[in-house]
Amino acid sequence: MPRLEVFADEHMQHAYGIFLFTSKHPLVRKLKRIAQPSVHGHKTWSSSFLIMDYLQHFPLSEGERVLELGCGWGPASVFCASQQGAKVTGLDVDDSVFPYLDMMAATNDCRVKPLHASFDDLKTEQLSRYDCIIGADICFWESLTDDLFKLFRRAKKAGVKRIILADPGRSTYEALLQRCEKAWPQAFSHEHWYALEPKRFEGQLLVLNFAA
Ligand SMILES: C[S@@+](CC[C@H](N)C(=O)[O-])C[C@H]1O[C@@H](n2cnc3c(N)ncnc32)[C@H](O)[C@@H]1O
């Protein structure tokens, strides 16, 4: 049974131990005047809660180096840093998301290092600095299926041990699933998953366990 958090502030939420802002929060409204994310990073997407729930069952280790792809406001990054003691970098192609990421990290008393880059910018050498890669709702265009598959291939070569991707089940994500299963049948797993905080959400998880 999760503890009931009662807020004076009706535009905040609590899920998996972290505080989140809704789009109507006064601070979000103020930030929108100076930073307007334009590649869908304008709110918290629910797939992030699937990653949080999954990591409660299969946690990171203390100090594990995590890279979140397409972090947006960074709810999953903040969870990994504040609840699981990971060293987290949040990557996004849209630098307008970083003020929101900073606000989320400060509110939850943790640090997430911002990295302004796109998926296809990341070289094998850079990827070798991470143990685990996560991503929530980042495979929504056909071109992203290919970009992410190639990134995963470089990540495997770089020695990344685990990749966890959450998605509501878009066709572009399913195309990525098929390519990953074919390329790495031993490392591949695919789960239907649900999260119960801040409310019930169902989706899917792709996990590549290269360390197994
Ligand atoms: C649907 S939002 C999800 C944000 C966040 N993961 C969440 O769950 O709240 C997708 C994010 O991916 C980022 N993105 C899209 N294409 C990208 C690319 N090629 N490289 C890096 N980030 C990208 C967008 O800027 C956006 O912040």
The ligand as an SDF file (V2000), in Angstrom:
LIG
                    3D

 27 29  0  0  0  0  0  0  0  0999 V2000
    7.5830   11.9240  -25.6380 C   0  0  0  0  0  0  0  0  0  0  0  0
    8.9150   12.8150  -24.9290 S   0  0  0  0  0  0  0  0  0  0  0  0
    9.3280   11.7850  -23.5190 C   0  0  0  0  0  0  0  0  0  0  0  0
   10.0570   12.5510  -22.4490 C   0  0  0  0  0  0  0  0  0  0  0  0
   10.4030   11.7610  -21.1890 C   0  0  0  0  0  0  0  0  0  0  0  0
   11.1780   10.5750  -21.5210 N   0  0  0  0  0  0  0  0  0  0  0  0
    9.1730   11.3770  -20.3970 C   0  0  0  0  0  0  0  0  0  0  0  0
    8.8630   10.1680  -20.3110 O   0  0  0  0  0  0  0  0  0  0  0  0
    8.5110   12.2530  -19.8260 O   0  0  0  0  0  0  0  0  0  0  0  0
   10.2520   12.4390  -26.0640 C   0  0  0  0  0  0  0  0  0  0  0  0
   11.5690   13.1470  -25.7370 C   0  0  0  0  0  0  0  0  0  0  0  0
   12.5870   12.6340  -26.6230 O   0  0  0  0  0  0  0  0  0  0  0  0
   13.3590   13.7170  -27.1090 C   0  0  0  0  0  0  0  0  0  0  0  0
   13.9020   13.3250  -28.4250 N   0  0  0  0  0  0  0  0  0  0  0  0
   13.1990   13.1100  -29.5720 C   0  0  0  0  0  0  0  0  0  0  0  0
   14.0240   12.7430  -30.5740 N   0  0  0  0  0  0  0  0  0  0  0  0
   15.2790   12.7320  -30.0450 C   0  0  0  0  0  0  0  0  0  0  0  0
   16.5790   12.4370  -30.5890 C   0  0  0  0  0  0  0  0  0  0  0  0
   16.7350   12.0820  -31.8820 N   0  0  0  0  0  0  0  0  0  0  0  0
   17.6580   12.5110  -29.7900 N   0  0  0  0  0  0  0  0  0  0  0  0
   17.4950   12.8610  -28.4620 C   0  0  0  0  0  0  0  0  0  0  0  0
   16.2960   13.1680  -27.9010 N   0  0  0  0  0  0  0  0  0  0  0  0
   15.2030   13.0970  -28.6730 C   0  0  0  0  0  0  0  0  0  0  0  0
   12.3670   14.8900  -27.1820 C   0  0  0  0  0  0  0  0  0  0  0  0
   12.9990   16.1420  -27.1910 O   0  0  0  0  0  0  0  0  0  0  0  0
   11.5170   14.6470  -25.9440 C   0  0  0  0  0  0  0  0  0  0  0  0
   12.0210   15.3070  -24.8090 O   0  0  0  0  0  0  0  0  0  0  0  0
  1  2  1  0
  2  3  1  0
  2 10  1  0
  3  4  1  0
  4  5  1  0
  5  6  1  0
  5  7  1  0
  7  8  2  0
  7  9  1  0
 10 11  1  0
 11 12  1  0
 11 26  1  0
 12 13  1  0
 13 14  1  0
 13 24  1  0
 14 15  1  0
 14 23  1  0
 15 16  2  0
 16 17  1  0
 17 18  1  0
 17 23  2  0
 18 19  1  0
 18 20  2  0
 20 21  1  0
 21 22  2  0
 22 23  1  0
 24 25  1  0
 24 26  1  0
 26 27  1  0
M  CHG  2   2   1   9  -1
M  END
$$$$
